[in-house]
Amino acid sequence: MMWTTACQICPVCGQDAVLSQFMFDNLSVNPALAGINDYHKMTVGFRDQQQAYRTYFLSYDRNIDGINSGIGVQVFGDVGGGIYSRTSAELMYSYRFKPSRHLTVAAGLQAAAVQRSINVSGLTLPDNNPYTGSGNSESLSNRSAWFPDFGCGLVVNYADRYSAGMAAHHLNGPVETLSEINKKRTPLSLSAHFISYFPLRFGKFYSQKMVFSPGFYFRKQQYQNFFSIGANVAYNTVFVGVWSRFAGKFSPESIIFFAGVEQNHFRFVYNYDHKLSAYANKSFPRTGAHEITLVWKIHPKKKMHAIKCSKYSLQLYDR
């Protein structure tokens, strides 16, 4: 969006909302990950980036074993400063096939209806900086608009041990701005992800099992990009992870810590995203972000044959 005052032009730009717990938000990362588990899954997530953004999502996905497919639906919302909001209702479909015994490939499509809105009723403007609404100036008012959005993705899994994928969002370049002056299209967002899965046995008769899962996630949107790398460790029902996020020209931006528990039907994860001092902002002195994710797993009576890329979403191991 572009706002113009009598003395200043102020462009406002940003990138798509991305959760630190991206490995638990499969549908936002890649539509090819829809229905990858051998159970139905409902997920609720919330992120509070203090004094800045609040992000939430609710999703459901399941495997359709008879046609080697998966489907997913998601509602994703992002609110910035109590003024901007972006809400999307998304539908995903994935299809998988096996080129060889150990190799499985899944391709996915995403279609979404997105609402973008601005609420300026609580915004205070200086009296000596009026908005005239003429020429290149534009008056502020509450606005809202709907538009379609599309994406696609691909995931490759080898031997239930390595999973890699690529995704593209905003394929149609939707116009998200609510400004009557600036009609720029949303730039294409490209991403790549990788996760590996190494079970480690120890103890008497090797009866104890631990899972070590290193991986990375990269995303680029026009001039902005970030790269996250780290690892998760799971033992019994408890798991922890430490990741680092780099922005721009791979400058360190954040350190991410999370911990969670997983039972047969439920998963709970808490995450703290600690902003490094170089990225601290005087306007937002509390730079940390908190995330909570809840997952409800519904196991069908009939055993389903999933793609086994569920290791990407940190399924601890087969019990």
KELO-141595 format. One record per residue (C-alpha): residue in three letters; x, y, z. Coordinates in nm, 3 decimals, padded with zeros to 5 digits. Example, Ala and Ser with C-alpha at 12.3 -4.5 7.8 and 13.67 -1.06 7.14 Angstrom:
# residues 2
ATOM   r       u       v       w
ATOM ALA  01.230 -00.450  00.780
ATOM SER  01.367 -00.106  00.714
//
This chain:
# residues 319
ATOM   r       u       v       w
ATOM MET  00.000  00.000  00.000
ATOM MET  00.112  00.359 -00.066
ATOM TRP -00.004  00.651  00.146
ATOM THR  00.079  01.006  00.035
ATOM THR  00.073  01.314  00.252
ATOM ALA  00.127  01.678  00.164
ATOM CYS  00.497  01.646  00.247
ATOM GLN  00.589  01.280  00.229
ATOM ILE  00.544  00.960  00.031
ATOM CYS  00.552  00.649  00.248
ATOM PRO  00.549  00.304  00.087
ATOM VAL  00.445  00.014  00.305
ATOM CYS  00.571 -00.330  00.208
ATOM GLY  00.628 -00.671  00.363
ATOM GLN  00.638 -01.041  00.301
ATOM ASP  00.410 -01.335  00.367
ATOM ALA  00.361 -01.438  00.729
ATOM VAL  00.580 -01.737  00.816
ATOM LEU  00.562 -01.932  01.141
ATOM SER  00.879 -02.039  01.321
ATOM GLN  00.721 -02.381  01.371
ATOM PHE  00.694 -02.431  00.996
ATOM MET  00.746 -02.807  01.033
ATOM PHE  00.412 -02.825  01.214
ATOM ASP  00.228 -02.603  00.963
ATOM ASN  00.249 -02.832  00.660
ATOM LEU -00.032 -02.681  00.454
ATOM SER  00.116 -02.331  00.457
ATOM VAL  00.460 -02.461  00.363
ATOM ASN  00.367 -02.685  00.069
ATOM PRO  00.027 -02.804 -00.066
ATOM ALA  00.192 -03.135 -00.164
ATOM LEU  00.211 -03.212  00.212
ATOM ALA -00.171 -03.232  00.238
ATOM GLY -00.278 -03.575  00.360
ATOM ILE  00.073 -03.714  00.404
ATOM ASN  00.004 -03.887  00.736
ATOM ASP -00.164 -04.222  00.795
ATOM TYR -00.420 -04.043  01.013
ATOM HIS -00.653 -03.745  00.980
ATOM LYS -00.513 -03.433  01.143
ATOM MET -00.661 -03.112  01.280
ATOM THR -00.415 -02.836  01.374
ATOM VAL -00.456 -02.503  01.552
ATOM GLY -00.169 -02.255  01.570
ATOM PHE -00.114 -01.906  01.710
ATOM ARG  00.186 -01.668  01.695
ATOM ASP  00.217 -01.348  01.895
ATOM GLN  00.496 -01.120  01.777
ATOM GLN  00.470 -00.870  02.057
ATOM GLN  00.351 -00.519  01.963
ATOM ALA  00.365 -00.609  01.593
ATOM TYR  00.182 -00.904  01.437
ATOM ARG -00.053 -01.178  01.547
ATOM THR -00.091 -01.482  01.323
ATOM TYR -00.326 -01.779  01.357
ATOM PHE -00.440 -02.075  01.154
ATOM LEU -00.684 -02.367  01.170
ATOM SER -00.634 -02.660  00.934
ATOM TYR -00.758 -03.011  00.861
ATOM ASP -00.606 -03.264  00.623
ATOM ARG -00.645 -03.631  00.551
ATOM ASN -00.522 -03.910  00.330
ATOM ILE -00.750 -04.061  00.061
ATOM ASP -00.586 -04.398  00.024
ATOM GLY -00.802 -04.539 -00.255
ATOM ILE -00.687 -04.279 -00.508
ATOM ASN -00.335 -04.212 -00.373
ATOM SER -00.437 -03.857 -00.280
ATOM GLY -00.467 -03.617  00.008
ATOM ILE -00.684 -03.312  00.074
ATOM GLY -00.652 -03.023  00.315
ATOM VAL -00.842 -02.709  00.413
ATOM GLN -00.705 -02.418  00.610
ATOM VAL -00.806 -02.078  00.743
ATOM PHE -00.503 -01.852  00.791
ATOM GLY -00.511 -01.505  00.943
ATOM ASP -00.251 -01.233  00.997
ATOM VAL -00.315 -00.904  01.181
ATOM GLY -00.059 -00.623  01.183
ATOM GLY -00.071 -00.355  01.450
ATOM GLY -00.447 -00.392  01.484
ATOM ILE -00.484 -00.207  01.152
ATOM TYR -00.399 -00.445  00.867
ATOM SER -00.548 -00.790  00.836
ATOM ARG -00.521 -01.069  00.582
ATOM THR -00.745 -01.374  00.605
ATOM SER -00.745 -01.666  00.363
ATOM ALA -00.961 -01.976  00.316
ATOM GLU -00.750 -02.235  00.137
ATOM LEU -00.812 -02.572 -00.028
ATOM MET -00.527 -02.814 -00.111
ATOM TYR -00.509 -03.135 -00.312
ATOM SER -00.208 -03.366 -00.344
ATOM TYR -00.142 -03.676 -00.552
ATOM ARG  00.139 -03.922 -00.484
ATOM PHE  00.307 -04.198 -00.685
ATOM LYS  00.607 -04.433 -00.642
ATOM PRO  00.865 -04.429 -00.923
ATOM SER  01.063 -04.695 -00.734
ATOM ARG  01.052 -04.904 -00.418
ATOM HIS  01.214 -04.645 -00.193
ATOM LEU  01.113 -04.326 -00.372
ATOM THR  00.776 -04.154 -00.333
ATOM VAL  00.674 -03.831 -00.504
ATOM ALA  00.378 -03.606 -00.422
ATOM ALA  00.253 -03.307 -00.620
ATOM GLY  00.003 -03.057 -00.483
ATOM LEU -00.215 -02.763 -00.581
ATOM GLN -00.359 -02.483 -00.369
ATOM ALA -00.654 -02.252 -00.434
ATOM ALA -00.748 -01.976 -00.189
ATOM ALA -00.994 -01.693 -00.142
ATOM VAL -00.820 -01.407  00.040
ATOM GLN -00.962 -01.102  00.215
ATOM ARG -00.736 -00.803  00.271
ATOM SER -00.863 -00.520  00.491
ATOM ILE -00.754 -00.207  00.677
ATOM ASN -00.927 -00.059  00.981
ATOM VAL -00.818  00.298  01.057
ATOM SER -01.093  00.386  01.306
ATOM GLY -00.845  00.378  01.595
ATOM LEU -00.561  00.549  01.410
ATOM THR -00.460  00.898  01.528
ATOM LEU -00.317  01.134  01.263
ATOM PRO -00.134  01.464  01.324
ATOM ASP -00.339  01.780  01.255
ATOM ASN -00.056  01.941  01.059
ATOM ASN -00.034  01.648  00.817
ATOM PRO -00.378  01.631  00.650
ATOM TYR -00.482  01.382  00.384
ATOM THR -00.634  01.583  00.101
ATOM GLY -00.751  01.304 -00.127
ATOM SER -00.649  01.499 -00.439
ATOM GLY -00.365  01.469 -00.689
ATOM ASN -00.127  01.199 -00.571
ATOM SER -00.272  01.206 -00.220
ATOM GLU -00.514  00.953 -00.081
ATOM SER -00.749  00.978  00.215
ATOM LEU -00.753  00.704  00.476
ATOM SER -01.068  00.499  00.523
ATOM ASN -01.169  00.146  00.621
ATOM ARG -01.134 -00.077  00.316
ATOM SER -01.169 -00.443  00.229
ATOM ALA -01.130 -00.656 -00.082
ATOM TRP -01.142 -01.022 -00.188
ATOM PHE -00.920 -01.187 -00.448
ATOM PRO -00.816 -01.541 -00.557
ATOM ASP -00.471 -01.684 -00.496
ATOM PHE -00.304 -02.003 -00.623
ATOM GLY  00.001 -02.213 -00.541
ATOM CYS  00.166 -02.547 -00.616
ATOM GLY  00.431 -02.775 -00.469
ATOM LEU  00.632 -03.093 -00.498
ATOM VAL  00.768 -03.329 -00.229
ATOM VAL  01.012 -03.618 -00.272
ATOM ASN  01.062 -03.880  00.001
ATOM TYR  01.336 -04.141 -00.002
ATOM ALA  01.322 -04.454  00.214
ATOM ASP  01.119 -04.276  00.484
ATOM ARG  01.448 -04.118  00.585
ATOM TYR  01.487 -03.803  00.374
ATOM SER  01.214 -03.564  00.263
ATOM ALA  01.267 -03.260  00.038
ATOM GLY  01.027 -03.026 -00.137
ATOM MET  00.971 -02.706 -00.329
ATOM ALA  00.668 -02.476 -00.342
ATOM ALA  00.551 -02.165 -00.524
ATOM HIS  00.281 -01.930 -00.390
ATOM HIS  00.098 -01.635 -00.554
ATOM LEU  00.124 -01.790 -00.901
ATOM ASN -00.141 -01.551 -01.035
ATOM GLY  00.025 -01.240 -00.887
ATOM PRO -00.286 -01.109 -00.708
ATOM VAL -00.330 -00.738 -00.638
ATOM GLU -00.346 -00.726 -00.257
ATOM THR -00.312 -00.352 -00.207
ATOM LEU -00.619 -00.158 -00.099
ATOM SER -00.483  00.167 -00.239
ATOM GLU -00.651  00.332 -00.537
ATOM ILE -00.313  00.472 -00.645
ATOM ASN -00.075  00.180 -00.608
ATOM LYS -00.194 -00.138 -00.786
ATOM LYS  00.121 -00.347 -00.766
ATOM ARG  00.085 -00.724 -00.776
ATOM THR  00.200 -00.956 -00.499
ATOM PRO  00.538 -01.101 -00.599
ATOM LEU  00.587 -01.475 -00.643
ATOM SER  00.701 -01.655 -00.327
ATOM LEU  00.938 -01.951 -00.372
ATOM SER  01.046 -02.193 -00.100
ATOM ALA  01.247 -02.512 -00.044
ATOM HIS  01.251 -02.742  00.256
ATOM PHE  01.438 -03.052  00.373
ATOM ILE  01.411 -03.277  00.678
ATOM SER  01.589 -03.602  00.761
ATOM TYR  01.506 -03.871  01.011
ATOM PHE  01.767 -04.072  01.206
ATOM PRO  01.648 -04.315  01.475
ATOM LEU  01.919 -04.386  01.734
ATOM ARG  01.897 -04.692  01.961
ATOM PHE  02.084 -04.732  02.288
ATOM GLY  02.063 -04.894  02.630
ATOM LYS  02.035 -05.259  02.723
ATOM PHE  01.947 -05.467  02.417
ATOM TYR  01.910 -05.134  02.233
ATOM SER  01.560 -05.104  02.374
ATOM GLN  01.569 -04.723  02.401
ATOM LYS  01.506 -04.511  02.093
ATOM MET  01.583 -04.148  02.016
ATOM VAL  01.509 -03.961  01.692
ATOM PHE  01.740 -03.693  01.553
ATOM SER  01.594 -03.476  01.271
ATOM PRO  01.811 -03.203  01.114
ATOM GLY  01.673 -02.990  00.832
ATOM PHE  01.638 -02.648  00.672
ATOM TYR  01.378 -02.415  00.521
ATOM PHE  01.442 -02.140  00.264
ATOM ARG  01.193 -01.883  00.135
ATOM LYS  01.236 -01.596 -00.111
ATOM GLN  00.984 -01.330 -00.212
ATOM GLN  01.110 -01.059 -00.447
ATOM TYR  01.392 -00.879 -00.260
ATOM GLN  01.334 -01.049  00.074
ATOM ASN  01.447 -01.393  00.181
ATOM PHE  01.523 -01.596  00.490
ATOM PHE  01.690 -01.927  00.565
ATOM SER  01.627 -02.144  00.873
ATOM ILE  01.845 -02.437  00.976
ATOM GLY  01.837 -02.654  01.286
ATOM ALA  01.748 -02.990  01.435
ATOM ASN  01.486 -03.164  01.648
ATOM VAL  01.545 -03.441  01.900
ATOM ALA  01.267 -03.671  02.022
ATOM TYR  01.275 -03.922  02.307
ATOM ASN  00.966 -04.115  02.412
ATOM THR  00.684 -03.858  02.412
ATOM VAL  00.900 -03.546  02.453
ATOM PHE  01.081 -03.351  02.180
ATOM VAL  01.287 -03.032  02.163
ATOM GLY  01.443 -02.829  01.884
ATOM VAL  01.688 -02.544  01.825
ATOM TRP  01.692 -02.352  01.496
ATOM SER  01.860 -02.039  01.361
ATOM ARG  01.706 -01.802  01.107
ATOM PHE  01.909 -01.586  00.871
ATOM ALA  01.770 -01.295  00.669
ATOM GLY  01.883 -01.099  00.364
ATOM LYS  02.241 -01.189  00.278
ATOM PHE  02.238 -01.465  00.541
ATOM SER  02.273 -01.228  00.835
ATOM PRO  02.173 -01.398  01.164
ATOM GLU  01.829 -01.276  01.268
ATOM SER  01.679 -01.510  01.530
ATOM ILE  01.737 -01.815  01.744
ATOM ILE  01.432 -02.039  01.779
ATOM PHE  01.370 -02.275  02.070
ATOM PHE  01.076 -02.511  02.098
ATOM ALA  00.961 -02.804  02.309
ATOM GLY  00.659 -03.029  02.299
ATOM VAL  00.492 -03.353  02.393
ATOM GLU  00.317 -03.606  02.174
ATOM GLN  00.071 -03.877  02.269
ATOM ASN -00.125 -04.115  02.049
ATOM HIS -00.389 -03.856  01.963
ATOM PHE -00.248 -03.519  02.063
ATOM ARG  00.059 -03.302  02.011
ATOM PHE  00.139 -02.979  02.195
ATOM VAL  00.430 -02.752  02.098
ATOM TYR  00.552 -02.424  02.248
ATOM ASN  00.802 -02.208  02.061
ATOM TYR  01.000 -01.896  02.149
ATOM ASP  01.154 -01.692  01.869
ATOM HIS  01.434 -01.479  02.014
ATOM LYS  01.533 -01.182  01.800
ATOM LEU  01.904 -01.108  01.801
ATOM SER  02.012 -00.764  01.926
ATOM ALA  02.126 -00.651  01.580
ATOM TYR  01.763 -00.666  01.469
ATOM ALA  01.614 -00.500  01.776
ATOM ASN  01.391 -00.201  01.707
ATOM LYS  01.339  00.088  01.948
ATOM SER  00.973  00.097  01.844
ATOM PHE  00.933 -00.269  01.946
ATOM PRO  01.169 -00.324  02.242
ATOM ARG  01.018 -00.664  02.320
ATOM THR  01.128 -00.843  02.009
ATOM GLY  01.051 -01.203  02.102
ATOM ALA  00.765 -01.403  01.951
ATOM HIS  00.566 -01.683  02.114
ATOM GLU  00.399 -01.966  01.924
ATOM ILE  00.165 -02.243  02.034
ATOM THR  00.054 -02.533  01.815
ATOM LEU -00.204 -02.799  01.903
ATOM VAL -00.260 -03.108  01.688
ATOM TRP -00.543 -03.359  01.719
ATOM LYS -00.476 -03.687  01.537
ATOM ILE -00.771 -03.903  01.434
ATOM HIS -00.664 -04.261  01.360
ATOM PRO -00.894 -04.442  01.116
ATOM LYS -01.000 -04.800  01.192
ATOM LYS -00.866 -04.916  00.856
ATOM LYS -00.490 -04.884  00.816
ATOM MET -00.404 -04.617  00.560
ATOM HIS -00.097 -04.619  00.335
ATOM ALA  00.045 -04.268  00.363
ATOM ILE  00.340 -04.118  00.186
ATOM LYS  00.549 -04.139  00.505
ATOM CYS  00.666 -03.781  00.458
ATOM SER  00.505 -03.741  00.797
ATOM LYS  00.861 -03.733  00.929
ATOM TYR  00.862 -03.376  00.799
ATOM SER  00.594 -03.288  01.051
ATOM LEU  00.797 -03.459  01.325
ATOM GLN  00.597 -03.774  01.372
ATOM LEU  00.828 -03.917  01.633
ATOM TYR  00.833 -04.274  01.510
ATOM ASP  00.598 -04.564  01.445
ATOM ARG  00.463 -04.703  01.770
//
